[in-house]
Amino acid sequence: MEINFAHHQSAHCENGVISNLMKHHGYNVSEPMAFGIGSGLLFCYIPFLKVNHAPAFTYRALPGIIFKRFAKRVGIKIKREKFKNPQQAKIRLDENLKNNNPVGLQVGVYNLVYFPDEYRFHFNAHNLVVYGKEDDTYLISDPVMETVTTLSDKQLEKVRFAKGAFAPKGHIYYPIHFPKELDLEKAIVKGIKHTCKDMLAPIPVLGVKGIRHTAKLIRKWPKKKGVKKANHYLGQIVRMQEEIGTGGGGFRYIFAAFLQESSTIINKPALSELSKEMTAIGDLWRDFAVDASRIYKNRSAKEDAYNNVATQLEVIADKEEVFFKKLKKAIK
């Protein structure tokens, strides 16, 4: 059984699943629109959550939250289920496929056999679409891949029931109700206001303050943790920025595209100008990643290298604070 499902490549998995499922059901929602309405943009330092033996840094909302917010704001109802029993999870998946219903799954990355080895690490918040089955092989539309692919019955079970942080537990989700029309205008405004609130939050580990707090940590790590661990932690920031879900720079570019698209829909030309500003901030994140990677790969020729990249982060924080205050004012 194969559902007539159009695969579109995207920059980020959850946004791509939203966009692809929406297009399948007849709603032309772009990846940036899904991300912006779902208030996906964020920065948060999570010291109690360890990923690869280092504290976590996230540049996006928690897994599943983007789709949840998007659905609520445009009037869609989503059905979600998790399972203790892999066999029950398989039965529910097959039922949907028999009913001609493509579904989103949350899976672990480490055992995704079609991923290049360098991208297969212990991260359990990846999203993909299953759109069919041939014998014991499932047809997979992974939005970060250029083309569709497949996983065997056992391979899919393994990634659906990966262990560790954010264990997916067979998580399956799909839309079950749509309004006659999507009220994108109100949804866009709500999405932008929520993002501004998050990024300007008076919490030390969140948003702009979280970026500044991270800069302070980077200055302290070499003496406090030792160079080896400091390099590992710095590598963690870059990896979570550039490899796990497109991260800091990539998400800034997606958000800029969202503002560009939204400027026409809600007739606010100021958003188009702010889009350019956010793109420039994304470039600064990429510059930071390049310089930080030189340090942890022991290739930096700069003196006082840790303080240098910390200063770069502080500049980014200042620019994002100014940006989100302007954006908050523009959307009123």
N, C-alpha and C positions, 0 to 999 in steps of 0.2 A: 504494500500500500504506500502510495506517494501522494502527498498533498501538493497541489499546484501553488508553490510558495516561492516568491521572488527573493533571492539573496542579494543584499546590498552591504558592501563592506563599510565599516565605520571605524572611528578612532578609538572608541571605548565600548566595552561589551554591553553594559546595562543600557546605555543610551541606544546602542544599535539594536538590541532586542526590542526595546520599546518602539523605536521607529519602524523596524521591520514588521512587527506584529500589527501595528497601526496601519501600515500600508497594505498589509494582507487583508485587513478588514475594511479597506476603502477610504482611509483617512490619511492624507498626505502630510505626515508629521516628520520633519527633518530631525536628524540627531541633535543639532544645537537647540532646537525648540524643545525637544523632550528633556534635555539636560537643564535648560534655563527654567522652564516651568516647574520642573522637579527640584529646583534649588539645589543642584548638585555641587556647586562650587563651594569649597571650604578650605580651611587649614586647621589642623588640630594635632597637637602633640599628646600622645597617649602613653605615658611612662609605664603604666601597669600592664599594658599589652605588649608582649614580646613576640617579635617575628624574626626568625633566624638569629636568635640570641641578642637582639637589640630592640630598644623601645620603638614603638610604631609612630609613624608620622603619616597623617592622611590628608589628602588634598581634595577629598570628595566626601559627600554624605555617606553614611553607613550603607552597606549592601542592601538593596531592596527598597531603600527609602526614596530614591529618585522616582521609581515607578509608582510607589504608593502615593507620593505627593502629586505627581503628574495626573494620575488617575482621578484622584479626589478633586483636583482643580478643574479638570475638563469634564467631569461627570461620568467617568467610566467606573464600572465595578470589576474588581479583580478577584479571582478565586485562588487561594494559596493553600498548599498542603505540604506537610512534612511527615515522614514515616519512620517508624522503628524497624520495620520489616522490609528488606529490599525486594522481596517477592511482591508485596502489596504495592510498593512504589512502581514496580514494573507493570503490574496489572493496570494501575491508574493511568500510566503513560500510554499503554497500548489501547486502552478504552478511548482516550482522546484522539489518538491517531485514526482509529476505526471510525470515529465520528467526524473525521475530516477537520480536526482542530489542532493546528500547530501549537506547541507549548514552550514556554520558557523554563529553563532549568538552571539552578545554581549548582556549580560543580567545583571540585578541586583542580588546580592547574597541574600539579606534580605528575599525575599519571595520564595527562592528555597526550596520547602518542603522536598526534599530528603536529604538536608544538615542537619547535627546535629545542634541543637540549638546554641551551642557555636560558630559555624562558620557562623551563619546567622547575619550579620551586614550590615550597609548601605555602600555597595561598588558596584559600577555599571560597573565594567570593567572585569567581568568574561566572559569566552568564552566557548561555547559548540557546538556540532554538532547535528542537527536534521536529522535523516535518514529515517523517515517514519511516517505514521499516521494510526491509527486504530479507526474508528468512530470519536469521539471527543478527542482522546488521541494521543499525539505526542510521538514518540520514540526518546529518547535522549541518545546520547553518550557524556557524560561529562568526559573529559580525566582525571580529578583528582579522579574520582570514579573507584572502582574496577570492577564494572560491568555496563551494560547499565541500563537505568531507563526510567521513563515516566513522562510526565506532561500533565494535562488536557488542553483543549483549553484555559480556563480562567486563569489557573495557568501560562501558557506560556505567554499569553498576559500581565499579571501583571509584570513579570520579564523583558519582552522586553520593557515595557514602564515605568520602574521605574523612580522615580524623584530624583533630586539632582545632585551632581557633576558627570561629565561624563555620564549624562543621555543617555542611549543607543538609544532611539527614534526608536525602532524597527530595529536596525542595523542588516543587513544581508549581508553576503559576501561569495563568492565562486570563484574558478578559472574558467576562460573561454577559456584560450589558453595556450598550453604547447609547448616548443621547442622539437625537436626530441631527444635531449640529454641535460641534465643539466650540465652546465660548472661549476662544483663544485670548481675546483682549483682557478679560478679567483674570484669566489664568496667568498671563504674562506679568501683569502688575503684581499679583500675589507672589509669584516666583521671585521677582526682582526684590520686592520688599523683604522677603524672608532671607534672601542671600545677603542683603545689606545688614540685616539684623545680626546674622551669624558672624559676618566678617568684622563688624564693629562691636561685638559683644564685650562687656567688661569682665572677661574671664581670662586669667593669665595664660591658659593653654590653647585658647580658641581664637581663630581669626587673626586680625592684625597683631593683637597682643601675643598670640601664640607664635607668630613669626619672630617677633622681637625676643620672646623668651627663648626660642631655639637659638637665636644668634648669641645670646648670653651663654647658653650651654656650650656651644661650639668653642667659645673663648676659654672655657674652663676645662674642657675634656682632656687636652694633652697632659696637664699637670695632675688633674684629679683622677683620670682613668688610665693614664699612660698612653703612649703614642699608638701602640697596637690596637687597643680597644677604641681609642679616639678615632682612628682611621676606619675601624669597622662601623662605628656609629655614624660617621660622616657618610660612609658608603651606603648605609641604610637610608639616610635622607635622600640621597640621589636615586637609589634603586626604587624607592617608593614614589619618587617624583617622576622618574622617566620610564620605568618599566612596568610598574603595577598600575594598570588602568590609565595610562598616558600622563598621569600626574600633574605636577605644578604648572609647567609651561603649557603642556597640551590642553589641560582643562581651561587655562586662561584663553587660549585660542578658540576653543569651542564656545566659551561664554561670550567672547567678542563676536563670533558669528551669530550667536543668539541675539545679541543686542542689535546687530546690523539688520537681521531679519525682522525683529520686533519693531524697529523704528518705523517701518512702513505699515505694519499691521495696526499699531496703535497711534500712528501719525505723530510721532515724537522724533523730529530730526536730531535732537540732542543726543539720542541714543546712538546714532550713527557716528557722531564725533567721539563719544565715549568708547565705542567699539574700537576705534583706532588707538585710543589710549590704553585699553586693556591688552591689545596686541603687543604694544611696546613693552608692557609689564611682563607679558609672556616671554619676550625676548630676554629680559633681565633674568628671569628664572632659568632659562636655558644657559645663559652665560655663567650663572652661579653653579649650575650642575657641571659644566665643563671644568671650571676652576677647582671645584671640590673633588672631582674625580681624579685630577692630576695629583692632589694631595694624597688620597688614599691609595693611589697606585704608585706613590713615591716618585712622581714625575714633575712635581712643582718646583720651579726654579725661583719662586718668589720668597723673599724673606717674610717672616711673620705670617705665614700662609693662612693659619687658622683665623687670625684676626682679620685678615683680608676678606675671606669669604663671609665671616660674621658681619663685617661692615656691608658687604653686598646685600645680605639678608635685611639688614636694618634699612637700607635705601629702599628695598622692595616694600618693606612694611610701611614706610612713610608714604610711598607712592600709592599703595593700595588703600591706605587710610584716606588720603585725599580723594582718590577715585570713588570709593564707596560712599563717601559723604556727598560728592557731586551727584552720583547716581541716585541716591536716596532723595535728594532735592529735586532731581529731574523727573522722578516718577510720581510726585505728589499731584 
